Amino acid sequence: MATNPSRQTRSEQREATREKARALREASARKERNKSLGIKVSIAAAILIVVALIVTAIVGAAKQSTTDATGPANMIYDSGIKIGTNLEAFTEHQTPAPAATAGSAATPNIQIYVDYQCPICEMFEQGNTAQLRQWVKSGVATVEIHPISFLDGRGSPNTYSSRAANAAVCVANYSPNNFFDFSALLYQHQPAEGTPGPENPELIKRTTEAGVQNAAKIADCINNKTFGNWVKNTTDTVLGAKYKVKGATFGVTGTPTIVVNGKQYAWTTEAELTSPARFAAWFQQAIKG
């Protein structure tokens, strides 16, 4: 006949219960320690991420501050870039215009203030770019281009006006001898005022079409809008009531503002604005003083 398994004594039962409770307490303590460690690791990781973001922001702000303080290279003519013989830019190390000989007049300089989304600027460019290119390339005249931006948000959230100006300044900074060609390409592909303009990839494409040097740096400059604050500050200054065009007694109230020898080119019709013959005749009178 089968025998019944031995039964635990009360003392053994109490000891088993205490052992089970001790095991549960240790398991719970381990769980809490692991949970606490996980929280500490998560907090440490979060702190490291925040610190990295703060450092990145500080470095970026420092770089932007430096950029704002020094401004772009080669925009050294009252925040404009001057283009001379062979369409080369004036820089600290380069003077492309023919040197004036003793007794001769200095090379005439044409100052132009533009917004690359301005349709009136495009009209003047369309009619006169071939003539300007010939004059500047051959050394008959220099041209001084001042990109500004005030057409952002006119019927569209697109910021093409300031992005195009920034792109032009990026080219001036990194590949100044290609500025004239890039500027012309911006007009050839100008969006209608108040409509969404080309995004950055298309602006970068135009720089390669212009044959720029330092293409990768220019692309980064465009994507980061590196000179965005500089463009804004320059625009505010140029359109301010106290600003005067260098060598003139008046300021800039719109674009294009075209000045030669302190005199401003004026027109009343589109035909007058786009006529290269009319502009050439006015130019000859302006340089006579």
Secondary structure, 3 states (H helix, E strand, C coil): CCCCCCCCCHHHHHHHHHHHHHHHHHHHHHHHHHHHHHHHHHHHHHHHHHHHHHHHHHHHHHHHHHHHHHCCCCCCCCCCEEEEHHHEECECCECCCCCCCCCCCCCCEEEEEECCCCHHHHHHHHHHHHHHHHHHHHCCCEEEEEECCCCCCCCCCCCHHHHHHHHHHHHHHHCHHHHHHHHHHHHHCCCCCCCCCCCHHHHHHHHHHCCCCCHHHHHHHHHCCCCHHHHHHHHHHHCCCCCCCCCCCCCCCCCCEEEECCEECCCCCHHHHHCHHHHHHHHHHHHCC
